[in-house]
């Protein structure tokens, strides 16, 4: 599998020296190989779990409640345009 380290670095917004690209590509290939190994495990009949350990998870009861007042929330926002939060653009056509 060919890994495009430059593209991944661009998407992650990190700088990688060109001389390190082969090392990083090798490390990513190793990670992906280990992840793919998980797909070989037979999980037929194994119930889904929320934890990785033996400790049970105490989930809070999902109780409906009244939501926040839109006007109050918008008053607290640093920037609003036409009733929506205005945020800086992060996507540059990637």
Phi, psi and omega in degrees: 000128179273122180256125180272087184297322180299316181293317179297317178297320178297314180296325180276355181057046176234154178260132175235128177297140180306326180288343179266354185300319180293321179295313180297319178300318178297318179295319178294322177298320178296317178299313180296324178297319179292322177295316179298330177298329179296330180290345179278346183286131178280113181249015179301125179084359179271121182291149177299152181226153177260352183234163175263346182245196182272343184291131178288154179258124177268103180270139177289147178294137180278103183246124178294145177212168181291138181279173180292152178288122184304316182298318180295318179297316181294328177296329182275346183288142179293331181208131182228143177219121179053038177083010179235156174295135176255121182232157178293145178288132179252329182280130179245044179076025180276000000 
